[in-house]
Amino acid sequence: MQMEDQYLFIDGESVAAADGTTFDNHNPATGATICRVAYAGEADVARAVAAARKAQPAWAQLSGTERGRILRRAAELLRERTDEMARLESLDTGRPIQETPEADVGSGADCLEYFGSLAASIQGEYQDLGGAFYYTRREPLGVCAGIGAWNYPLQIACWKAAPALACGNALVFKPAELTPLTALRLAEILREAGLPDGLFNVVQGYADTGQALTAHPDIAKVSLTGEAGTGRAVMADAAATLKQVTMELGGKSPLIIFADADLDEAVSAAMMANFYSQGEICTNGTRVFVDQDIRDRFLERLRERTARLRLGDPLDAATEVGPLISPEHMQVVLDYIDRGRSEGAELLCGGERATDGELAAGSFVYPTIFSDCRDDMTIVREEIFGPVMSVLEFADEDEVIERANATRYGLAAGVFTRDLARGHRVAAAIEAGVCWINNYNVTPIEMPFGGVKLSGIGRENGTAAVDYYSQRKSVYVELTGVDCPYD
C-alpha cells in the first residue's frame, strides 16, 4: 500500500518542510515503503511554536464549556472514522486490527470526550481568612510540547492533546518517526471539530526535531512518552529554561501470581501482559512471579495456550500477533533472547524469528517464554519491549515483594489472588505508579497513569492531569485595610 506524501501540520495547514527534506515510513509487516514524510527542521519547529503562541491567548479566554464542546465534537468525529483510523494505525505500527479499533481509536476518543467534559469544571479555590480572603485561578501554561512513542501513536497524541487543550494551552506534537501517520489525521479531525488554527500542530522528524522543541524558549512544558535515555536528554534541555516536564518512560513490571489465584485468569493476564501488541507496551508485566506451589500447572497451561497464538498480517482479523516495529528493533529482541539462553534460562517456547511464507518479509518474532529465570539475568533486569516473558518462582509474600521492588523501574505491577486483603497489602508495598489486582494493563481514562523511579515523572489522565497542564495563581483580597506600623 503506497500512500501519497505526508506533510507537517502547522497553523491549520498541511505544509512541506521549509528545506524540502523528507524521510521514508515503512510497513513493519512487509518492509515496504508506505509513504514519504516531511522532516521538520528547526525553522519548521519555530514556525509551529510561533503559530501556537499566537493562537493560545484567545483560546485561553474562551470558557471551559466552549473549549470542551470542540473536544467532544472531535471525539464524535474520531469514533465515526474508527475503521479508517484503526487500519491506518495497524498499517503503521504492525499491531493487529483486532486491537486498534478499541485500544487506539476508542481510547483516544474516550480521552477527548473525558477532557472535553472536564473542561467546564476546571476551577480554582476560595478561602475566607476573616477580614480578607484569597482565591486561586487555574491558568494555562501557554505553549506545550508533546513527544510521542511509536507503540500507541494515536492514543498518546490524544492523551497529550486533550488535557492540554482543555486547560487552555496550545500544543506542538512530535510523533515518533516510526509511526507518523495518525497524528496528522487527528489534526484534521480537531480542525473539522472547530479547533482554531495554530492550537494543535504536528511536526514530524527524528531526535533533532524533538530537541528543537524541548530547547525552544517559548515552550512552557514538555510531555514525553519514551524511554529513560530520552527522558534524561529532555530534562537536560528543559533545565535551561526551567520548563515543566512530565514523562512516562519504560518499565520492567512484576506480575505476581499467588497460589490461590484463579489459574486460567492468571494465565490470560500473563499472556496479555507480554504478548498483546507484540509485547511493545511499557507497562507489560514481563517479570512473572509464580508461587512455587502452582508453578508447573501454570507453565503447562501457559505454554499450551501461547503455542496457539497466530502470527500474520496485521490487517487480517484473525491475526493475534503482528510484527515488531522495525528490523532493527527485531534484532534487539532476538539478541535479548540469545542472552537469556546463554545465561541459563530455560526456553519453553518461541525464541526465534518467524520466516515462513509472507512472514519472512516482516519483523515477526514468535512469542517467547523463559522459565527458571533468576533476578540477576539480563532478560529479567532490562526492558526488552518485545514478546519475551520471564517466569520466576517465589515462596512467600515478603520475599516476592522485595524481589519485585528490586528494579530501577516503577511503572506498573499486577497481583493475582483471591485474598483481597493480601491484594491490597501487596499493591501498597509495590513501588509502582499503577497497580492492578486480578487484571492487567487496563487503563481507563478516568484513572491517573504514570510511574516512579526511572519510569517517569507526573501523571496523565484523570483529574490529576489538570495539575500538569495548568498553574495556580493566588489572589489575596484585603477587606479591612492595611495595618501599617509606620503611620
HUPE-V655022 format. One record per residue. N is the residue number from 1. RES is the residue in three letters. PHI is phi in radians with two decimals (999 if undefined). PSI is psi in radians with two decimals (999 if undefined). OMEGA is omega in radians with two decimals (999 if undefined). Layout:
n: [N/N]
res: [RES/RES]
phi: [PHI/PHI]
psi: [PSI/PSI]
omega: [OMEGA/OMEGA]
This chain:
n: [1/2/3/4/5/6/7/8/9/10/11/12/13/14/15/16/17/18/19/20/21/22/23/24/25/26/27/28/29/30/31/32/33/34/35/36/37/38/39/40/41/42/43/44/45/46/47/48/49/50/51/52/53/54/55/56/57/58/59/60/61/62/63/64/65/66/67/68/69/70/71/72/73/74/75/76/77/78/79/80/81/82/83/84/85/86/87/88/89/90/91/92/93/94/95/96/97/98/99/100/101/102/103/104/105/106/107/108/109/110/111/112/113/114/115/116/117/118/119/120/121/122/123/124/125/126/127/128/129/130/131/132/133/134/135/136/137/138/139/140/141/142/143/144/145/146/147/148/149/150/151/152/153/154/155/156/157/158/159/160/161/162/163/164/165/166/167/168/169/170/171/172/173/174/175/176/177/178/179/180/181/182/183/184/185/186/187/188/189/190/191/192/193/194/195/196/197/198/199/200/201/202/203/204/205/206/207/208/209/210/211/212/213/214/215/216/217/218/219/220/221/222/223/224/225/226/227/228/229/230/231/232/233/234/235/236/237/238/239/240/241/242/243/244/245/246/247/248/249/250/251/252/253/254/255/256/257/258/259/260/261/262/263/264/265/266/267/268/269/270/271/272/273/274/275/276/277/278/279/280/281/282/283/284/285/286/287/288/289/290/291/292/293/294/295/296/297/298/299/300/301/302/303/304/305/306/307/308/309/310/311/312/313/314/315/316/317/318/319/320/321/322/323/324/325/326/327/328/329/330/331/332/333/334/335/336/337/338/339/340/341/342/343/344/345/346/347/348/349/350/351/352/353/354/355/356/357/358/359/360/361/362/363/364/365/366/367/368/369/370/371/372/373/374/375/376/377/378/379/380/381/382/383/384/385/386/387/388/389/390/391/392/393/394/395/396/397/398/399/400/401/402/403/404/405/406/407/408/409/410/411/412/413/414/415/416/417/418/419/420/421/422/423/424/425/426/427/428/429/430/431/432/433/434/435/436/437/438/439/440/441/442/443/444/445/446/447/448/449/450/451/452/453/454/455/456/457/458/459/460/461/462/463/464/465/466/467/468/469/470/471/472/473/474/475/476/477/478/479/480/481/482/483/484/485/486/487]
res: [MET/GLN/MET/GLU/ASP/GLN/TYR/LEU/PHE/ILE/ASP/GLY/GLU/SER/VAL/ALA/ALA/ALA/ASP/GLY/THR/THR/PHE/ASP/ASN/HIS/ASN/PRO/ALA/THR/GLY/ALA/THR/ILE/CYS/ARG/VAL/ALA/TYR/ALA/GLY/GLU/ALA/ASP/VAL/ALA/ARG/ALA/VAL/ALA/ALA/ALA/ARG/LYS/ALA/GLN/PRO/ALA/TRP/ALA/GLN/LEU/SER/GLY/THR/GLU/ARG/GLY/ARG/ILE/LEU/ARG/ARG/ALA/ALA/GLU/LEU/LEU/ARG/GLU/ARG/THR/ASP/GLU/MET/ALA/ARG/LEU/GLU/SER/LEU/ASP/THR/GLY/ARG/PRO/ILE/GLN/GLU/THR/PRO/GLU/ALA/ASP/VAL/GLY/SER/GLY/ALA/ASP/CYS/LEU/GLU/TYR/PHE/GLY/SER/LEU/ALA/ALA/SER/ILE/GLN/GLY/GLU/TYR/GLN/ASP/LEU/GLY/GLY/ALA/PHE/TYR/TYR/THR/ARG/ARG/GLU/PRO/LEU/GLY/VAL/CYS/ALA/GLY/ILE/GLY/ALA/TRP/ASN/TYR/PRO/LEU/GLN/ILE/ALA/CYS/TRP/LYS/ALA/ALA/PRO/ALA/LEU/ALA/CYS/GLY/ASN/ALA/LEU/VAL/PHE/LYS/PRO/ALA/GLU/LEU/THR/PRO/LEU/THR/ALA/LEU/ARG/LEU/ALA/GLU/ILE/LEU/ARG/GLU/ALA/GLY/LEU/PRO/ASP/GLY/LEU/PHE/ASN/VAL/VAL/GLN/GLY/TYR/ALA/ASP/THR/GLY/GLN/ALA/LEU/THR/ALA/HIS/PRO/ASP/ILE/ALA/LYS/VAL/SER/LEU/THR/GLY/GLU/ALA/GLY/THR/GLY/ARG/ALA/VAL/MET/ALA/ASP/ALA/ALA/ALA/THR/LEU/LYS/GLN/VAL/THR/MET/GLU/LEU/GLY/GLY/LYS/SER/PRO/LEU/ILE/ILE/PHE/ALA/ASP/ALA/ASP/LEU/ASP/GLU/ALA/VAL/SER/ALA/ALA/MET/MET/ALA/ASN/PHE/TYR/SER/GLN/GLY/GLU/ILE/CYS/THR/ASN/GLY/THR/ARG/VAL/PHE/VAL/ASP/GLN/ASP/ILE/ARG/ASP/ARG/PHE/LEU/GLU/ARG/LEU/ARG/GLU/ARG/THR/ALA/ARG/LEU/ARG/LEU/GLY/ASP/PRO/LEU/ASP/ALA/ALA/THR/GLU/VAL/GLY/PRO/LEU/ILE/SER/PRO/GLU/HIS/MET/GLN/VAL/VAL/LEU/ASP/TYR/ILE/ASP/ARG/GLY/ARG/SER/GLU/GLY/ALA/GLU/LEU/LEU/CYS/GLY/GLY/GLU/ARG/ALA/THR/ASP/GLY/GLU/LEU/ALA/ALA/GLY/SER/PHE/VAL/TYR/PRO/THR/ILE/PHE/SER/ASP/CYS/ARG/ASP/ASP/MET/THR/ILE/VAL/ARG/GLU/GLU/ILE/PHE/GLY/PRO/VAL/MET/SER/VAL/LEU/GLU/PHE/ALA/ASP/GLU/ASP/GLU/VAL/ILE/GLU/ARG/ALA/ASN/ALA/THR/ARG/TYR/GLY/LEU/ALA/ALA/GLY/VAL/PHE/THR/ARG/ASP/LEU/ALA/ARG/GLY/HIS/ARG/VAL/ALA/ALA/ALA/ILE/GLU/ALA/GLY/VAL/CYS/TRP/ILE/ASN/ASN/TYR/ASN/VAL/THR/PRO/ILE/GLU/MET/PRO/PHE/GLY/GLY/VAL/LYS/LEU/SER/GLY/ILE/GLY/ARG/GLU/ASN/GLY/THR/ALA/ALA/VAL/ASP/TYR/TYR/SER/GLN/ARG/LYS/SER/VAL/TYR/VAL/GLU/LEU/THR/GLY/VAL/ASP/CYS/PRO/TYR/ASP]
phi: [999/-1.79/-1.79/-1.21/-1.00/-1.90/-1.97/-1.34/-2.16/-2.32/0.96/1.44/-2.27/-1.48/-2.36/-1.32/-1.09/-0.99/-1.71/1.36/-1.23/-2.34/-2.43/-1.54/-1.94/-1.98/-1.47/-1.20/-1.42/-2.25/1.42/-1.30/-1.34/-1.43/-2.97/-1.77/-2.20/-1.09/-1.84/-1.32/-1.68/-1.06/-1.15/-1.19/-1.09/-1.07/-1.14/-1.13/-1.14/-1.10/-1.11/-1.14/-1.13/-1.20/-1.43/-1.12/-1.02/-1.15/-1.12/-1.16/-1.34/-1.20/-1.25/-1.04/-1.08/-1.18/-1.11/-1.10/-1.08/-1.18/-1.14/-1.18/-1.14/-1.08/-1.07/-1.09/-1.12/-1.10/-1.12/-1.09/-1.89/-0.97/-1.06/-1.08/-1.22/-1.14/-1.13/-1.13/-1.17/-1.15/-1.08/-1.38/-1.70/1.50/-1.37/-1.04/-1.16/-1.26/-1.66/-1.16/-1.04/-1.64/-1.21/-1.91/-1.21/-1.10/-1.12/-1.13/-1.14/-1.03/-1.14/-1.06/-1.18/-1.07/-1.29/-1.11/-1.33/-1.35/-0.98/-1.22/-1.84/-1.28/-2.61/-1.60/-2.39/-2.40/-2.55/-1.39/-1.92/1.33/1.46/-2.83/-2.65/-2.28/-2.41/-2.03/-1.93/-1.54/-2.06/-1.19/-1.41/2.21/-1.76/-1.88/-2.00/-2.03/-2.15/-1.72/-1.80/-1.60/-1.48/-2.30/-1.08/-1.23/-1.02/-1.12/-1.05/-1.23/-1.05/-1.65/-1.21/-1.09/-1.18/-1.07/-1.24/-1.04/-1.47/1.69/-1.58/-1.85/-2.34/-1.90/-1.99/-1.96/-1.23/-1.11/-1.09/-1.41/-2.43/-1.64/-1.48/-1.29/-1.09/-1.16/-1.19/-1.09/-1.05/-1.15/-1.14/-1.09/-1.12/-1.10/-1.29/1.95/-1.19/-1.05/-1.03/1.63/-1.50/-2.35/-2.06/-2.13/-2.11/-1.58/2.72/-1.77/-1.05/-1.17/-1.16/-1.09/-1.19/-1.08/-1.26/-1.17/-1.60/-1.20/-1.18/-1.61/-1.50/-1.58/-2.68/-2.09/-2.03/-2.03/-2.05/-3.09/-1.93/-1.08/-1.08/-1.13/-1.02/-1.08/-1.13/-1.13/-1.09/-1.11/-1.15/-1.18/-1.09/-1.06/-2.08/0.91/-1.13/-1.26/-2.39/-2.18/-2.47/-1.99/-1.94/-1.41/-2.75/-2.49/-1.40/-1.56/-2.09/-1.84/-2.07/-1.46/-1.11/-1.56/-1.19/-1.17/-1.13/-1.13/-1.12/-1.15/-1.11/-1.02/-1.12/-1.10/-1.19/-1.09/-1.41/-2.36/-2.02/-1.10/0.99/1.03/1.37/-1.60/-2.34/-1.17/-1.44/-0.91/-1.50/-1.44/-1.80/-1.68/-1.60/-2.09/-0.94/-1.03/-1.25/-2.08/-0.92/-1.12/-1.14/-1.07/-1.13/-1.09/-1.19/-1.10/-1.14/-1.11/-1.30/-1.15/-1.09/-1.54/-1.08/-1.80/-1.57/2.97/-1.00/-1.04/-1.51/-1.55/-1.08/-1.47/-1.23/-1.87/-2.33/-1.72/-1.41/-1.21/-1.16/-2.80/-1.04/-1.15/-1.21/-1.00/-1.17/-1.04/-1.12/-1.11/-1.13/-1.11/-1.08/-1.07/-1.15/-1.05/-1.07/-1.18/-1.60/1.76/-1.26/-1.58/-1.46/-1.55/-2.85/1.27/1.61/-2.65/-1.32/-1.49/-2.19/-1.42/0.93/-1.19/-1.14/-1.09/-1.39/-1.87/-1.78/-1.67/-2.25/-1.14/-0.92/-2.12/-2.18/-1.94/-1.99/0.95/-1.50/-2.01/-1.10/-1.57/-1.25/-1.04/-1.18/-1.57/-1.60/-1.89/-1.26/-1.69/1.06/-2.75/-1.40/-2.26/-1.90/-1.94/-1.83/-2.19/-1.65/-2.52/-1.90/-2.63/-1.11/-1.05/-1.08/-1.23/-1.11/-1.05/-1.23/-1.08/-1.47/-1.45/-2.63/-1.39/-1.70/-2.85/-1.51/-2.58/-2.83/-2.38/-2.32/-2.02/-2.87/-1.47/-1.56/-1.19/-1.06/-1.10/-0.99/-1.17/-1.11/-1.22/-1.02/-1.19/-1.52/-1.37/-1.54/-2.71/-1.39/-2.37/-2.27/-1.98/-1.99/1.06/-2.91/-2.74/1.04/-1.69/-2.26/-1.08/-1.11/-1.28/-1.71/-1.01/-2.39/2.89/-2.15/-2.18/0.93/-1.37/-1.61/2.45/-2.39/1.52/-2.37/-1.88/1.27/1.10/-1.14/-1.05/-1.11/-1.04/-1.10/-1.75/-2.15/-2.57/-2.36/-1.59/-1.95/-1.66/-2.17/-1.74/-2.13/-1.55/-1.94/-1.98/1.77/-1.45/-1.56/-1.73/-1.32/-1.73/-1.27]
psi: [1.93/2.16/2.83/2.85/2.54/2.45/3.10/2.81/1.85/2.23/0.71/0.12/2.60/2.12/2.63/2.80/2.59/-0.65/0.10/0.10/2.47/2.93/2.77/2.46/2.27/2.62/2.03/-0.29/-0.42/-0.31/-0.08/2.71/2.22/-0.80/3.02/2.54/2.38/2.39/1.93/2.18/-3.01/-0.65/-0.67/-0.72/-0.75/-0.70/-0.72/-0.75/-0.71/-0.72/-0.73/-0.74/-0.64/-0.68/-0.45/-0.73/-0.75/-0.64/-0.72/-0.46/-0.29/2.71/2.75/-0.57/-0.75/-0.76/-0.75/-0.60/-0.70/-0.74/-0.68/-0.62/-0.68/-0.66/-0.73/-0.79/-0.69/-0.76/-0.64/-0.42/0.49/-0.86/-0.83/-0.82/-0.65/-0.73/-0.71/-0.70/-0.71/-0.69/-0.72/-0.68/-0.39/0.01/2.50/2.55/-0.31/-0.28/-0.81/-0.53/-0.70/-0.84/-0.44/-1.10/-0.85/-0.75/-0.73/-0.73/-0.70/-0.70/-0.81/-0.73/-0.75/-0.91/-0.45/-0.65/-0.54/-0.43/-0.68/-0.30/0.13/2.00/2.95/-2.75/2.92/2.50/2.30/2.28/0.08/1.65/-0.04/2.93/2.87/2.72/2.78/2.57/2.37/1.96/2.58/2.82/-0.56/-2.06/2.14/2.68/2.35/2.32/2.09/2.90/2.94/-0.08/-0.66/1.15/-0.76/-0.78/-0.81/-0.70/-0.72/-0.70/-0.47/-0.71/-0.77/-0.90/-0.61/-0.84/-0.66/-0.61/-0.03/0.21/2.95/2.74/2.33/2.10/2.28/1.91/2.87/2.50/-0.43/-0.29/1.27/0.02/-0.82/-0.41/-0.61/-0.68/-0.64/-0.71/-0.72/-0.68/-0.77/-0.70/-0.76/-0.56/-0.19/0.13/2.20/2.62/2.52/-0.20/-0.42/1.92/2.55/2.13/2.06/2.68/-2.99/-2.75/-0.61/-0.54/-0.77/-0.69/-0.60/-0.58/-0.89/-0.43/-0.15/2.27/-0.33/0.02/2.17/-0.43/2.50/2.28/2.07/2.38/2.08/-2.63/2.94/-0.66/-0.74/-0.67/-0.75/-0.73/-0.71/-0.75/-0.68/-0.76/-0.74/-0.47/-0.53/-0.61/0.27/0.77/2.58/2.54/2.31/2.50/2.30/1.91/-2.69/-3.11/2.86/1.20/2.53/2.46/1.98/2.15/1.92/2.85/-0.45/0.08/2.69/1.98/-0.76/-0.69/-0.70/-0.70/-0.76/-0.76/-0.72/-0.67/-0.79/-0.62/0.02/-0.52/-0.26/2.39/0.61/0.39/0.13/1.05/2.28/-0.50/-0.10/2.42/1.30/-0.22/1.71/1.85/2.10/2.28/2.33/-0.44/-0.36/0.12/-0.90/-0.77/-0.70/-0.85/-0.65/-0.85/-0.68/-0.81/-0.73/-0.75/-0.63/-0.65/-0.37/-0.14/2.43/2.11/2.61/-2.92/2.16/-0.42/-0.01/2.17/-0.35/-0.23/2.32/-0.45/2.14/-2.92/2.75/2.89/-0.49/2.79/-0.62/-0.76/-0.64/-0.73/-0.62/-0.80/-0.76/-0.63/-0.68/-0.70/-0.77/-0.66/-0.68/-0.77/-0.83/-0.44/0.08/0.10/2.59/2.15/2.01/-0.63/2.85/-2.49/0.20/2.90/2.53/2.17/0.22/2.30/-2.29/-0.32/-0.44/-0.47/-0.28/-3.08/1.09/2.34/2.30/2.43/2.29/2.35/2.23/2.34/-3.14/0.70/2.67/2.70/-0.42/0.01/2.59/-0.74/-0.33/-0.50/-0.58/2.56/2.19/-0.66/0.84/3.13/1.13/2.03/2.36/2.15/2.24/2.59/2.68/2.83/-0.59/2.98/-0.85/-0.72/-0.82/-0.57/-0.80/-0.77/-0.66/-0.61/-0.10/1.10/2.69/-0.16/2.88/0.93/-0.92/2.97/2.74/2.56/2.22/2.05/2.62/-0.21/1.71/-0.51/-0.77/-0.75/-0.82/-0.66/-0.79/-0.73/-0.66/-0.53/-0.32/2.39/1.53/2.70/-0.44/2.30/2.40/2.46/2.08/0.59/3.08/2.53/0.57/2.10/1.25/2.55/-0.38/-0.29/2.22/2.52/2.30/3.09/3.13/3.07/-2.36/0.11/0.01/3.14/2.29/-3.12/2.52/2.77/2.89/-3.13/-0.34/-0.51/-0.48/-0.61/-0.43/-0.06/0.24/2.95/2.60/2.31/2.22/2.34/2.08/2.31/2.06/2.35/-0.34/-0.03/2.85/2.22/1.57/2.17/-0.08/0.01/999]
omega: [-3.14/3.14/3.05/-3.13/3.12/-3.02/2.99/3.06/-3.05/3.09/3.06/-3.09/2.97/-3.05/3.03/3.04/-3.08/-3.13/3.08/-3.09/3.08/2.97/-3.09/3.05/-2.99/3.05/-3.09/3.14/-3.07/-3.04/-3.11/3.09/3.08/-3.09/2.95/-3.05/3.10/-3.08/-3.08/3.02/-3.09/3.14/3.13/3.09/3.13/3.12/3.14/3.14/3.13/3.11/3.14/-3.13/3.13/-3.04/-2.95/-3.08/3.14/3.10/-3.14/-3.13/3.08/3.06/3.07/3.10/-3.13/3.11/-3.11/-3.13/3.13/3.13/3.12/3.07/3.09/3.09/3.11/-3.13/3.13/3.12/3.11/-3.09/-3.08/-3.08/-3.13/-3.08/3.13/3.12/3.13/3.14/3.11/3.10/-3.03/-3.05/-3.02/-3.12/-3.04/-3.13/3.06/3.13/-2.86/3.12/-3.11/-3.03/-3.11/-3.07/-3.13/3.12/3.12/3.11/3.09/-3.13/3.11/-3.13/-3.11/-3.10/2.99/3.11/-3.10/-2.97/-3.08/-3.08/3.07/-3.01/3.09/-3.10/-3.09/3.00/3.08/-3.12/-3.12/-3.04/3.07/3.02/2.99/2.99/3.07/3.06/2.97/-3.11/3.12/3.12/-3.10/3.12/3.12/3.05/3.04/3.11/-3.00/3.05/-3.02/-3.05/3.12/-2.95/-3.12/3.12/-3.11/3.11/3.12/3.14/3.13/-3.07/-3.00/3.12/3.12/-3.11/3.12/-3.11/3.08/3.12/2.86/-3.10/2.92/-3.00/3.02/3.04/3.01/-3.09/-3.12/-3.10/-2.97/-2.85/-2.95/3.09/3.10/3.11/3.09/3.11/3.13/3.13/3.12/3.10/3.12/3.13/3.10/3.13/3.13/-3.12/3.06/-3.06/3.06/-3.11/-3.12/3.09/-3.12/3.09/-3.10/-3.02/-3.11/3.06/3.10/-3.13/3.07/3.08/-3.03/-3.14/-3.05/-3.06/-3.12/3.03/-3.10/-3.07/3.08/3.02/-3.06/2.84/-3.06/-3.14/-2.95/3.13/3.07/3.11/3.12/-3.14/3.13/3.12/3.13/3.11/-3.09/-3.08/-3.07/3.14/3.11/3.06/2.95/-3.07/2.88/-3.06/2.95/-2.97/-3.00/3.14/3.00/-2.84/3.08/2.95/-2.99/-3.08/-3.14/-3.03/-3.10/-3.11/2.94/-2.96/-3.13/3.09/-3.14/3.09/3.11/-3.14/3.14/3.11/3.11/-3.08/-3.12/-3.00/3.05/-3.08/3.13/-3.13/-3.09/3.14/-3.04/-3.11/-2.95/3.12/-3.01/3.00/-3.08/3.13/-3.07/3.08/-3.06/-3.11/-3.13/-3.04/-3.03/3.14/3.11/-3.10/3.14/3.14/-3.14/-3.12/-3.11/-3.11/3.14/-3.13/-3.11/-3.10/-3.04/3.02/3.10/3.13/-3.13/-3.13/3.05/-3.08/-3.13/-3.11/3.12/3.14/3.13/-3.13/2.93/-2.90/-3.08/3.06/-3.13/3.13/3.07/-3.13/3.06/-3.14/3.13/3.10/3.07/3.11/3.08/3.14/3.09/3.09/-3.03/-3.13/2.96/3.06/3.13/3.14/-3.13/3.10/-3.14/3.06/-3.12/3.08/3.06/-3.07/-3.12/3.01/-3.09/3.14/-3.07/-3.11/-3.07/-3.08/-3.07/3.04/3.13/3.05/-2.93/3.09/2.99/2.99/-3.11/-3.13/3.06/-3.10/-3.08/-3.14/-3.14/-3.11/3.11/-3.06/-2.98/3.11/-3.09/-3.13/3.09/-3.04/-3.07/-3.11/3.05/-3.12/-3.13/3.10/2.98/-3.06/-3.11/-3.01/-3.11/3.14/-3.05/3.08/3.13/-3.13/3.13/-3.12/-3.09/-3.14/3.10/3.14/3.09/-3.10/-3.01/3.09/3.09/3.13/3.06/3.12/3.01/-3.14/-3.05/3.05/3.08/-3.13/3.12/-3.13/-3.13/3.11/3.12/-3.07/-3.09/3.13/-3.11/3.13/-3.12/3.07/3.06/3.03/3.13/2.98/3.11/3.06/3.04/-3.04/3.08/-3.05/-3.14/-3.02/3.08/-3.04/3.10/-3.01/3.04/-3.09/-3.10/3.14/2.98/-3.12/3.07/-3.09/2.97/3.02/-3.09/3.11/3.12/-3.10/3.14/3.14/-3.05/3.08/3.09/3.10/3.14/2.96/3.13/3.13/3.14/-3.10/3.13/-3.12/-3.02/3.14/-3.09/3.08/-3.02/-3.12/-3.05/3.11/999]
